[in-house]
Amino acid sequence: MGKMIGAAEFKAKCLAILDEVQRTGEPVTITKRGKPVAEVKAVVPAERPSLIGFMKGKLKILGDIETPLDPDWEEEWEANNPPEMYR
């Protein structure tokens, strides 16, 4: 069950108790008039999934995604955006 401590003592030593819980991982039960009212325990960080490949299997490509929908689009783009603009 871990350590038990009265509410008044917890109030007086709150930061030190929190540091101890974080360091040891042992929970502390806070009591009021001898009855447990709260428990302080260390937080276990959740594992974060890798960003690389997290969408694998979630997307489905339908049809041709490379060919422009409008065949004249590419000619219009090249006419309005000469390669010199990107140097």
Secondary structure, 3 states (H helix, E strand, C coil): CCEEEEHHHHHHHHHHHHHHHHHHCCCEEEEECCEEEEEECCCCCCCCCCCCCCCCCCCCCCCCCCCCCCCHHHHHHHHHCCHHHHC
